[in-house]
Structures are given as structure tokens and as C-alpha cells.
């Protein structure tokens, strides 16, 4: 049996989304920047996509910028906002559990002379408004805190954090990649100025994302050229991908209630079976303030990489953390930030559930996992 439990890394393209994309490869293939009829038809579809995405996120169409990924969106927003607003200040604040693309963007700014500070989290992986208040000041240009953590599934109180940022005149950005469809994002109500998304996290295509940039915010572009996206992101529009993103987002929210029930049932079932069948396990992150698809588990006395590889031989796909740093065997910065003991930093597995998973797959996974853990612990030097 093949089991895929790494949906936080990427999801399978929904066949219905693929069907919506296909005409834009072969029939509606015009360049949305061209002025002839085929190009203008593409432009109208592009505008429709912006309007639908904005409506679903509670924002404005003119603020939607399509990118190649959330990584590009995060780079554009973190570096672009800082570089374009130096007259305001020189300080950037990001949480200590951000995705590598946010952390590395911030580190680049630090090397360029900006003051960059990392907001600590508590043992559940939560950034509190009080922790932000201790670091923020009038020199702060931008605060960036991800909505849902990609490794431990922790859900932040974005509205409360945005309120603190605005009190000091700073812009507030959130990487919302892991939030769809688990949270009902409302950009205006939540006080979000800048937001990043990636379609392949919610059953859309790879290679397309969104940078939401509220009207009036100055941003220095990363990619210059033909002036697309009001000069913020040059390059021919990836219309098949954009239409796929739009439709995947529509489906995600249309089917949200049933989907949440499905993954929550599977998550509860998986965790109960793991606790029953395997000793010495612990849940990483908040037990309550987390998305229902994520289960990050510490298995005492053994390496997570060893568990991952052994399960992979049995056709079970899981993760030890962020897929974007999977080849880096250093301990997770997220698990360090929540205070895990150094002896347990590499003993963790992330199970991330999705639309296509079943209870039968969970039963097979736990059966294999039990055997794997027992075998690995039998020759582990750590007892």
C-alpha cells in the first residue's frame, strides 16, 4: 500500500483543478499583456482571477500580485518593503519559527545593515502580543509572523499581532501558506497588510503563488522587466497556473466544512493509535491551537530521519519538518525555538493529512510505524 502523509510539503493536484487549467495550455493560450483579441481575452481572465482571489481572502483585486511561489512572494515582501521604506526606519521583526525563505530574506537584510530581531515563541509555538511588544518600536518597518507553522501546525492570533504592529506604525505581513482552507482568512478584518500564498498547498498546481500587497505600500521589485503587475513583478503571466490557483482556492473554501471534519477525524484517529501502540511519544506544538491536518510527534531515543527512511521503504511518505530544508540535517529551528531538549531535536516526524487519505492508510501506517520504532530502538545507544 502506498500512503502519502506529507501534504504540508505539497498536495496532489485536484483533477477538477487540472480540468480547469487545460484550456489555457492549448486553446486560451494568449499572452495577457498582448493587445490582440486572444491576449485581451487572457487579460480579462487574469482580472477575473484577481477579483475572485481577493474576494475569497477579504481583500482588494488591485492588491493581488501573482508570483511563481510563496517563496518568491515572501522574498518580494520582506526585502522589497524593507528596501523601499528605509526613510521610516531600519528595523525588521520576524518570528523565530518562520519558514526558511522568510528567515533567509531577513538575514540578507541584516547583512545589508538592517536591524533584524526574531520574536520568541512559547513552548506551544505561539507568538504572544506581549513578546512582540517587547521588541517593537517606532523604527520598526515590518513585522512578519506566519499564520500557521509548517512544521508543528501552530495557529497564531494574527489579528492581535497585527494590532500591535499597527500601534507602532509598522506594516504586518503573514505567510499564510499553511492556512488554507483551515482558517477563514479575512485580510481587512484581521489587519493584514501583506500576505503570501502558494497554490500547491491546497490541491492547486506548483509554480504559482500570491503576494498580497495592500494599496499604498511601497515595495522595491525583485524581478524587473516588462512592467507586469504594476511594475511589482515582471514576466509573462502563468495563466494556466493562475487559473488553477483561483479554482483550487474556490474549491478549498466551498468544501471547507466537510474537509475539516475529514482531516480532524483522521488526525484524532492517528494520534490515538500512535499513543496506544507506541510508548515514549510526545506531541510537539499546541494540542488545541493547531490545524487539524498536522501531527508532529517526538519518538524518544531514535532519529527521525531513520524512521522516515524505514517508512519510505514501506511506501509511506512522511517528513521530519520543512520540505524546503529536507536536505539540511541540522536540527529544526522551530523545534529549538519551542524549547525541545537537544537530545530530542532530531527525533521527530511530521504527519500531514489531506483530502485523499483514508483510515485504512492510517491503520497500515501505524502498523509499520510500530515495527519501525521497535526495531530502531532495539539498537539505539540512547535509552
C-alpha positions as CSV (number, residue, x, y, z in Angstrom):
1,X,0.0,0.0,0.0
2,X,1.3,3.5,-0.9
3,X,0.5,6.1,1.7
4,X,1.2,9.9,1.3
5,X,1.2,11.7,4.7
6,X,3.3,14.7,3.6
7,X,0.5,17.1,2.5
8,X,2.2,20.1,4.2
9,X,5.0,19.7,1.8
10,X,2.8,19.6,-1.3
11,X,-0.6,18.2,-2.2
12,X,-1.8,16.2,-5.2
13,X,-3.3,18.3,-7.9
14,X,-7.1,18.0,-7.8
15,X,-8.3,16.5,-11.1
16,X,-11.1,19.2,-11.2
17,X,-8.4,21.9,-11.0
18,X,-6.4,20.3,-13.8
19,X,-9.5,20.2,-16.0
20,X,-10.0,24.0,-15.5
21,X,-6.3,24.6,-16.3
22,X,-6.1,22.6,-19.5
23,X,-7.8,25.0,-22.0
24,X,-5.2,27.7,-21.0
25,X,-2.4,25.4,-22.4
26,X,-4.0,24.7,-25.8
27,X,-6.9,27.0,-26.6
28,X,-6.8,30.1,-24.4
29,X,-3.0,30.5,-24.7
30,X,-2.8,34.2,-25.4
31,X,-0.3,36.4,-23.6
32,X,-2.3,38.6,-21.1
33,X,0.0,41.5,-22.0
34,X,-0.8,41.4,-25.7
35,X,-3.4,43.8,-27.2
36,X,-4.9,41.5,-29.8
37,X,-8.1,39.6,-29.1
38,X,-6.5,36.4,-27.8
39,X,-4.3,38.5,-25.5
40,X,-7.2,40.6,-24.3
41,X,-9.3,37.5,-23.6
42,X,-6.4,36.3,-21.4
43,X,-6.2,39.6,-19.7
44,X,-9.9,39.5,-18.8
45,X,-9.4,36.0,-17.3
46,X,-6.4,37.3,-15.3
47,X,-8.5,40.2,-13.9
48,X,-11.3,37.8,-13.1
49,X,-8.8,35.6,-11.2
50,X,-7.6,38.6,-9.2
51,X,-11.1,39.6,-8.3
52,X,-12.1,36.1,-7.1
53,X,-8.9,35.5,-5.1
54,X,-9.3,38.9,-3.5
55,X,-13.0,38.3,-2.6
56,X,-12.1,34.9,-1.1
57,X,-9.4,36.4,1.0
58,X,-11.4,39.6,2.0
59,X,-9.1,41.9,0.2
60,X,-8.9,44.1,-3.0
61,X,-8.2,42.8,-6.5
62,X,-5.6,45.5,-7.3
63,X,-3.5,44.3,-4.3
64,X,-3.2,40.7,-5.7
65,X,0.2,40.1,-7.3
66,X,0.7,36.6,-8.9
67,X,4.2,35.1,-8.4
68,X,5.9,31.8,-9.1
69,X,5.6,30.7,-5.4
70,X,5.1,31.8,-1.8
71,X,8.9,31.7,-1.6
72,X,9.1,34.4,-4.2
73,X,6.2,36.3,-2.6
74,X,8.0,36.2,0.8
75,X,11.3,37.4,-0.7
76,X,9.5,40.2,-2.6
77,X,7.6,41.4,0.5
78,X,10.3,41.1,3.2
79,X,13.1,42.5,1.1
80,X,11.0,44.8,-1.1
81,X,9.1,46.5,1.8
82,X,12.3,47.0,3.9
83,X,14.3,48.5,1.0
84,X,11.5,50.8,-0.2
85,X,10.7,52.2,3.3
86,X,14.1,52.9,4.8
87,X,13.0,56.5,5.4
88,X,10.6,55.2,8.0
89,X,13.1,53.1,10.0
90,X,15.6,50.3,9.9
91,X,14.1,47.5,11.9
92,X,12.5,44.2,10.9
93,X,10.9,41.7,13.2
94,X,10.1,38.1,12.3
95,X,9.1,35.2,14.4
96,X,11.6,32.6,15.4
97,X,9.6,29.9,13.7
98,X,9.3,31.3,10.2
99,X,9.8,29.3,7.0
100,X,13.4,29.4,5.7
101,X,12.5,31.8,2.9
102,X,11.4,34.4,5.4
103,X,14.3,33.8,7.8
104,X,16.9,34.0,5.0
105,X,15.3,37.1,3.5
106,X,15.6,38.7,6.9
107,X,19.2,37.5,7.3
108,X,20.0,39.1,3.9
109,X,18.6,42.4,5.2
110,X,20.7,42.1,8.3
111,X,23.8,41.7,6.2
112,X,22.8,44.8,4.3
113,X,22.7,46.8,7.5
114,X,19.1,46.5,8.7
115,X,18.4,45.6,12.3
116,X,16.7,42.2,12.4
117,X,15.3,40.7,15.5
118,X,13.5,37.3,16.0
119,X,10.4,37.3,18.1
120,X,10.5,34.3,20.6
121,X,7.7,31.8,20.9
122,X,6.4,30.0,23.9
123,X,6.6,26.2,24.4
124,X,3.5,25.7,22.2
125,X,5.0,27.7,19.4
126,X,2.8,30.8,19.9
127,X,3.9,34.4,19.4
128,X,2.2,36.4,22.1
129,X,1.3,40.1,21.7
130,X,3.4,40.7,24.8
131,X,6.5,39.2,23.2
132,X,6.1,41.4,20.2
133,X,5.6,44.5,22.4
134,X,9.0,43.9,24.0
135,X,10.8,44.2,20.7
136,X,8.8,46.6,18.5
137,X,9.4,50.3,18.4
138,X,8.8,53.3,16.2
139,X,11.8,52.4,14.0
140,X,10.2,49.1,13.0
141,X,9.2,48.9,9.3
142,X,7.8,45.4,9.1
143,X,6.6,42.6,11.4
144,X,6.3,39.1,9.8
145,X,4.6,36.2,11.6
146,X,3.3,33.1,9.7
147,X,-0.4,32.3,10.2
148,X,0.2,28.5,10.6
149,X,3.6,26.9,11.2
150,X,4.6,24.5,8.5
151,X,6.3,22.0,10.9
152,X,4.1,21.9,14.1
153,X,0.8,23.3,12.8
154,X,0.6,26.1,15.4
155,X,-2.1,28.7,14.6
156,X,-1.2,32.3,15.6
157,X,-3.6,35.1,16.7
158,X,-2.9,37.2,13.6
159,X,-5.4,39.9,14.3
160,X,-3.9,40.6,17.8
161,X,-0.3,40.7,16.4
162,X,-1.3,43.0,13.5
163,X,-2.9,45.3,16.0
164,X,0.4,45.6,18.0
165,X,2.3,46.2,14.7
166,X,0.0,49.0,13.6
167,X,0.1,50.7,17.0
168,X,3.8,51.4,16.3
169,X,3.2,52.3,12.6
170,X,4.7,49.1,11.2
171,X,3.3,47.0,8.4
172,X,2.2,43.5,9.2
173,X,3.0,40.5,6.9
174,X,1.9,36.9,7.3
175,X,3.0,33.8,5.4
176,X,-0.4,32.1,5.1
177,X,0.7,29.2,3.0
178,X,-0.4,26.5,5.5
179,X,-3.6,28.3,6.5
180,X,-5.8,27.4,3.5
181,X,-8.5,26.1,4.0
182,X,-8.2,25.6,7.7
183,X,-8.7,29.2,8.6
184,X,-11.1,31.7,7.0
185,X,-8.7,34.4,6.0
186,X,-10.1,37.9,6.0
187,X,-7.3,40.3,5.2
188,X,-9.1,43.5,6.2
189,X,-10.8,42.2,9.4
190,X,-7.5,40.6,10.5
191,X,-5.5,43.8,9.8
192,X,-3.2,42.1,7.3
193,X,-1.2,44.5,5.1
194,X,0.9,41.8,3.3
195,X,0.2,38.1,2.7
196,X,1.8,35.2,0.9
197,X,0.2,32.0,-0.6
198,X,1.2,29.1,-2.7
199,X,-1.4,27.0,-4.8
200,X,0.3,23.6,-4.4
201,X,-0.5,23.6,-0.7
202,X,-4.3,23.4,-1.3
203,X,-4.5,21.0,-4.3
204,X,-3.6,23.5,-6.9
205,X,-0.6,23.5,-9.3
206,X,3.0,24.0,-8.4
207,X,4.8,27.1,-9.7
208,X,2.2,29.8,-8.8
209,X,1.6,31.9,-5.7
210,X,0.3,35.2,-4.5
211,X,1.8,38.2,-2.9
212,X,-0.9,40.4,-1.5
213,X,0.3,44.0,-1.1
214,X,-2.2,46.5,0.3
215,X,-2.7,49.6,-1.7
216,X,-0.2,52.4,-0.8
217,X,2.6,50.2,0.4
218,X,5.9,50.9,-1.3
219,X,7.7,47.8,-2.5
220,X,11.0,47.5,-4.4
221,X,10.5,44.8,-7.0
222,X,12.8,41.7,-7.2
223,X,12.1,40.9,-10.8
224,X,12.1,43.8,-13.3
225,X,11.4,43.8,-17.0
226,X,8.2,44.3,-18.8
227,X,6.3,46.1,-16.1
228,X,3.6,43.5,-15.4
229,X,1.8,43.6,-12.1
230,X,2.1,47.4,-11.9
231,X,5.8,47.1,-12.1
232,X,6.0,44.9,-9.0
233,X,6.7,41.6,-10.7
234,X,7.8,41.4,-14.3
235,X,7.4,38.3,-16.5
236,X,4.8,36.7,-18.8
237,X,1.7,35.7,-16.7
238,X,1.5,32.0,-16.0
239,X,-2.2,31.9,-16.8
240,X,-2.8,28.2,-16.6
241,X,-1.3,28.2,-13.1
242,X,-3.2,31.4,-12.1
243,X,-6.5,29.9,-13.1
244,X,-5.6,26.7,-11.3
245,X,-4.8,28.7,-8.1
246,X,-8.1,30.6,-8.4
247,X,-10.2,27.4,-8.8
248,X,-8.3,25.5,-6.1
249,X,-8.9,28.3,-3.7
250,X,-12.6,28.4,-4.6
251,X,-12.9,24.7,-4.0
252,X,-11.0,24.9,-0.7
253,X,-13.4,27.3,0.8
254,X,-16.5,25.8,-0.9
255,X,-15.8,22.4,0.6
256,X,-14.1,23.6,3.7
257,X,-16.5,22.3,6.4
258,X,-16.5,18.7,5.1
259,X,-12.7,18.8,4.5
260,X,-12.0,20.0,8.1
261,X,-14.2,17.3,9.5
262,X,-12.4,14.6,7.4
263,X,-8.9,15.6,8.3
264,X,-9.7,16.2,12.0
265,X,-11.2,12.7,12.2
266,X,-8.1,11.2,10.7
267,X,-5.8,13.2,12.9
268,X,-7.5,12.2,16.1
269,X,-7.6,8.6,14.9
270,X,-3.9,8.6,14.0
271,X,-2.8,10.2,17.3
272,X,-4.9,7.8,19.4
273,X,-3.5,4.8,17.6
274,X,0.1,6.0,17.9
275,X,-0.3,6.6,21.7
276,X,-1.9,3.2,22.1
277,X,0.7,1.2,20.1
278,X,3.9,3.1,20.8
279,X,5.4,4.2,24.1
280,X,7.6,7.3,24.6
281,X,5.9,9.6,22.2
282,X,5.0,13.3,22.7
283,X,3.1,15.9,20.6
284,X,5.1,18.9,19.5
285,X,3.3,22.2,19.5
286,X,-0.1,23.2,20.9
287,X,-2.7,20.5,21.4
288,X,-5.5,22.9,20.7
289,X,-4.3,25.9,18.7
290,X,-3.2,23.8,15.6
291,X,-4.6,23.0,12.2
292,X,-6.4,19.6,12.2
293,X,-4.2,18.2,9.4
294,X,-0.9,18.4,11.3
295,X,0.6,15.9,13.8
296,X,4.2,16.5,14.7
297,X,5.4,13.7,17.0
298,X,8.6,13.1,19.0
299,X,9.7,9.5,19.2
300,X,12.2,9.2,22.1
301,X,15.6,7.5,21.7
302,X,15.7,7.3,17.9
303,X,16.4,9.5,14.9
304,X,13.5,10.9,12.9
305,X,15.5,10.5,9.7
306,X,15.8,6.8,10.4
307,X,12.1,6.5,10.9
308,X,11.4,8.4,7.7
309,X,13.7,6.2,5.6
310,X,12.4,3.0,7.1
311,X,8.8,4.0,6.4
312,X,9.7,5.2,2.9
313,X,10.9,1.6,2.1
314,X,7.4,0.6,3.0
315,X,5.9,3.2,0.6
316,X,4.8,5.5,3.4
317,X,5.7,9.2,2.9
318,X,6.2,11.4,5.9
319,X,8.5,14.3,6.9
320,X,10.9,15.4,9.6
321,X,10.0,19.0,9.1
322,X,10.1,21.7,6.4
323,X,10.3,20.1,2.9
324,X,12.3,23.2,1.8
325,X,15.2,22.3,4.1
326,X,14.9,18.5,3.9
327,X,18.5,18.0,2.7
328,X,19.8,20.0,5.7
329,X,20.3,17.6,8.6
330,X,20.7,20.3,11.2
331,X,18.2,20.4,14.0
332,X,14.9,22.2,13.2
333,X,15.0,25.8,14.2
334,X,11.3,25.6,15.0
335,X,11.8,22.7,17.5
336,X,14.7,24.6,19.0
337,X,12.5,27.7,19.4
338,X,9.8,25.8,21.3
339,X,12.4,24.5,23.8
340,X,12.8,20.9,22.9
341,X,15.7,19.2,24.7
342,X,18.8,18.9,22.5
343,X,18.7,15.1,22.7
344,X,15.2,15.1,21.1
345,X,15.7,17.7,18.4
346,X,16.2,15.0,15.7
347,X,13.7,12.5,16.9
348,X,10.5,13.9,15.3
349,X,8.2,13.1,12.5
350,X,5.6,15.3,10.9
351,X,2.4,13.6,9.6
352,X,0.3,15.9,7.5
353,X,-3.1,14.6,6.4
354,X,-5.1,15.5,3.3
355,X,-8.1,15.1,1.1
356,X,-7.1,11.7,-0.3
357,X,-6.2,9.9,2.9
358,X,-8.2,7.1,4.5
359,X,-8.5,5.2,7.8
360,X,-7.2,2.1,6.1
361,X,-4.0,4.1,5.3
362,X,-3.7,5.2,8.9
363,X,-4.0,1.6,10.1
364,X,-1.2,0.5,7.7
365,X,1.0,3.4,8.7
366,X,0.7,2.8,12.5
367,X,1.3,-1.0,12.0
368,X,4.5,-0.2,10.1
369,X,5.5,2.6,12.4
370,X,5.2,0.3,15.4
371,X,7.5,-2.2,13.8
372,X,10.0,0.5,12.7
373,X,10.2,2.2,16.1
374,X,10.6,-1.2,17.9
375,X,13.4,-2.2,15.6
376,X,15.3,1.1,15.7
377,X,15.0,1.4,19.5
378,X,16.4,-2.2,19.8
379,X,19.9,-1.0,18.8
380,X,19.7,2.7,19.7
381,X,22.5,3.8,22.1
382,X,20.0,6.2,23.8
383,X,17.7,4.5,26.2
